[in-house]
Amino acid sequence: MRASTLFALLLAVTCCLIFTQETKAQAIRGSTTIDYDDSSNTITAYSETDTDYELGPYYEGYVELKVYKDGVLIADQYDYDGGTGFSSLTLQFTATPGSTYLARGFHNANSYLYDYDDAYPFRLFYYDSWWFGRFENQGIDQPWYYTFLNNGLQDITRRNQAIKLGATHDSAIAVVPDGKVHWITAKVYEQTVEFDDNLRIVEINLAGNSHVSGICTNSEIFTLVVKFQLPDAAISLSEARSSVRGLNQGPDADTNNHDWFVNGAAFQNVNLSDKPKIGEMHISLFRRRTSGPNDAPSLAVTVTGDYQSSTFSGHSNVKILCP
């Protein structure tokens, strides 16, 4: 009685795209991809190895997928095709804003032997019909064969360790946007000033504003419009969790020093369907005194919203000066 099974696989790398790289060798395919879905704030890594029907009876595919976040390994899994000709892995993670994710696929050739022979010389020879063994850098230029012995007394199935017949890697990268609220401009009537986005501050000097007299000496109620850009993964804004700290708002508001009394604030002109995602906060306020210097001219503006499975906040400082 005689039985044998020999499985092996080898892949060779061919890069196709920056975010999708594919490996190919005779009748064998493999690929590794990684994607960022901003609608769900999810990272999905995928790697596969597959063989055609000719290789199926003789070779078993193997795939291993490692995922790194900012250079640190966060996942490592592997799979065999079990003779089906296809093995794959899919890993998912909640994305961290500003992080870089690397997916590295590993494809190698493993040979598993299950054999016996009850006739002299109690040994069988098995050939690497597709010559995958030559990729082990051992100078092999003809098919490799395997041999082992039966003890001659009974039918025995013997299994050796996996023999690697070659290996290769492929990889792909996904970069998650930084997740920050970027502050664009602050506007009072016709006067528009750009933010220093790095410092998240802006200063509006009303000396040249056409409404300077009404605002600074007559306690005219006016609207401050703060324009901002939301993270790409943002799905909503929350007025209840956003704030403007003025004379009557905020837990640390100083009623004796704040120059500006905030009546209220609301979001307007918010676009969450396109990119970049732009919005405005319209703040109604007036000056609490009609003369004298600016004692505390700054307003602390906070914008808060939601991702699919987490939240974000952005903070800025708007200083309004009367002459």
FENTAUR-V392327 format. One record per helix or strand of 3 or more residues. SS is the DSSP state (2 for helix, 1 for strand). FROM is the first residue (numbers start at 1). TO is the last residue. If there is no record, write none. Layout:
((SS;FROM;TO) (SS;FROM;TO))
This chain:
((1;13;15) (1;20;25) (1;28;37) (1;42;51) (2;53;56) (1;62;69) (1;72;80) (1;86;94) (1;100;111) (1;115;117) (2;132;136) (1;163;175) (1;182;188) (1;191;194) (1;201;205) (2;206;208) (2;212;217) (1;222;230) (1;243;245) (1;260;268) (1;277;287) (1;298;306) (1;311;321))
